[in-house]
Amino acid sequence: MDIKSGHSSPVMTDSPPLSSARLTIRQNRIPYSSAAALSQNSNLLLTVPRKKTGILDDVKSNGWLDAMKSSSPPPTLVNKDNFSTEATDMTYREWMQLKYPSALASFEKIMSFAKGKRIALFLDYDGTLSPIVEEPDCAYMSSAMRSAVQNVAKYFPTAIISGRSRDKVYEFVNLSELYYAGSHGMDIMSPAGESLNHEHSRTVSVNEKGKDVNLFQPASEFLPMIDKVLCSLVESTNDIKGVKVEDNKFCISVHYRNVEEKNWALVAQCVDDVIRTYPKLRLTHGRKVLEIRPVIDWDKGKAVTFLLESLGLTNCEDVLPIYVGDDRTDEDAFKVLREGPNHGYGILVSAVPKDSNAFYSLRDPSEVMEFLKSLVTWKRSMG
Ligand SMILES: O=P(O)(O)OC[C@H]1O[C@H](O[C@H]2O[C@H](CO)[C@@H](O)[C@H](O)[C@H]2O)[C@H](O)[C@@H](O)[C@@H]1O
């Protein structure tokens, strides 16, 4: 990820660039992601000087609109129930076979590599443990999925890493034995009684039983600024039907999933107007959401490294970290596992072809659940 510092837009280029050769060949065959990512990447790299020329010109010049349009598959390609058409199914199978094999079909291969190693598991929340739904407050996790996570955590240290506030994701998952990293990794919490083992972590009593947990919050100095920006965003988007501004503690999400497409430019303009006066904040694109967060050298990848260190599992030959996630922000973690000293496997959850730093793929949360169950069965079979 690159912050285009000094450029007109604080937007980060957070999709891995697609090779232009591949794009030329496949543009018509990979209907959603390639074409969308092409337009997104080429626009985000523009360095058009910022000038107030009116809503459309302004948000177009910094590439926001294209990124907003490409942030979820168009409904014509993936229907309401997320079942794709026959043509896209073929494209998907081809993409999976050639680039990101199914982690279920490749389970034995993954496990042959895991033999004699300690697995550490990192799980994104939205789109990974819970399906994407229209209303962010209703992204509940099924009790079957909760059991699967609970079981897997009996055998492997497990962390939930989410863009949401830590409190919110804890409320959804509701398992006290896990590590949690909210606000894209900027708010890390150990399970009760465990320590994060870092000089800047602090112990607090959280739950009703008064149990102690350890917290690490590298962006805490940004809290007053984030609170101010949150108020401004709520106020400035108030009249746009369908907008939802979500307080994620160290980050803010501005959802436009339920906003009429003709008003997306207006949403982008409101956000731009507010954050342009805050050079210490940056903007990233998620699934039908604009995410505002502090400019610090911290992301989900850094959180994974931090947690591995806390667990005493860093730089160990006998450790296999596995990260499962569906979003662009998960790419930072996939990259760390692909390139960093803590080699492991990223598993991308996606029902449409897209480029990723992951090694494997799973189609949707139900496949994630199967994968978690398979991990448990495998571990039990090892005795
Ligand atoms: O890192 P994650 O756990 O994947 O969180 C990323 C964002 O997820 C949520 O928004 C997304 O899911 C919603 C519920 O399915 C959906 O309505 C929305 O359109 C998606 O963008 C969450 O609300 C955001 O705050 C997170 O940043």
The ligand as an SDF file (V2000), in Angstrom:
LIG
                    3D

 27 28  0  0  0  0  0  0  0  0999 V2000
  -12.4020   -5.7840    8.4790 O   0  0  0  0  0  0  0  0  0  0  0  0
  -13.8110   -6.2530    8.4210 P   0  0  0  0  0  0  0  0  0  0  0  0
  -14.2270   -7.0320    9.6290 O   0  0  0  0  0  0  0  0  0  0  0  0
  -14.1090   -6.9900    7.1470 O   0  0  0  0  0  0  0  0  0  0  0  0
  -14.6870   -4.9230    8.4150 O   0  0  0  0  0  0  0  0  0  0  0  0
  -14.7480   -4.1000    7.2620 C   0  0  0  0  0  0  0  0  0  0  0  0
  -15.9870   -3.2430    7.3160 C   0  0  0  0  0  0  0  0  0  0  0  0
  -17.0630   -4.1630    7.5110 O   0  0  0  0  0  0  0  0  0  0  0  0
  -18.3570   -3.6190    7.7390 C   0  0  0  0  0  0  0  0  0  0  0  0
  -18.8780   -3.1290    6.5270 O   0  0  0  0  0  0  0  0  0  0  0  0
  -19.0560   -4.1270    5.5330 C   0  0  0  0  0  0  0  0  0  0  0  0
  -19.9970   -5.1030    6.0130 O   0  0  0  0  0  0  0  0  0  0  0  0
  -21.3480   -4.6050    6.2360 C   0  0  0  0  0  0  0  0  0  0  0  0
  -22.1640   -5.7370    6.8290 C   0  0  0  0  0  0  0  0  0  0  0  0
  -22.1890   -6.8520    6.0090 O   0  0  0  0  0  0  0  0  0  0  0  0
  -21.9050   -4.0760    4.9130 C   0  0  0  0  0  0  0  0  0  0  0  0
  -23.2160   -3.5570    5.1130 O   0  0  0  0  0  0  0  0  0  0  0  0
  -20.9850   -2.9640    4.3900 C   0  0  0  0  0  0  0  0  0  0  0  0
  -21.4270   -2.5190    3.1270 O   0  0  0  0  0  0  0  0  0  0  0  0
  -19.5340   -3.4890    4.2390 C   0  0  0  0  0  0  0  0  0  0  0  0
  -18.6550   -2.4410    3.8880 O   0  0  0  0  0  0  0  0  0  0  0  0
  -18.3280   -2.5580    8.8170 C   0  0  0  0  0  0  0  0  0  0  0  0
  -19.6030   -1.9880    8.9350 O   0  0  0  0  0  0  0  0  0  0  0  0
  -17.2590   -1.5300    8.5610 C   0  0  0  0  0  0  0  0  0  0  0  0
  -17.2000   -0.6020    9.6190 O   0  0  0  0  0  0  0  0  0  0  0  0
  -15.9250   -2.2560    8.4830 C   0  0  0  0  0  0  0  0  0  0  0  0
  -14.8730   -1.3400    8.2850 O   0  0  0  0  0  0  0  0  0  0  0  0
  1  2  2  0
  2  3  1  0
  2  4  1  0
  2  5  1  0
  5  6  1  0
  6  7  1  0
  7  8  1  0
  7 26  1  0
  8  9  1  0
  9 10  1  0
  9 22  1  0
 10 11  1  0
 11 12  1  0
 11 20  1  0
 12 13  1  0
 13 14  1  0
 13 16  1  0
 14 15  1  0
 16 17  1  0
 16 18  1  0
 18 19  1  0
 18 20  1  0
 20 21  1  0
 22 23  1  0
 22 24  1  0
 24 25  1  0
 24 26  1  0
 26 27  1  0
M  END
$$$$
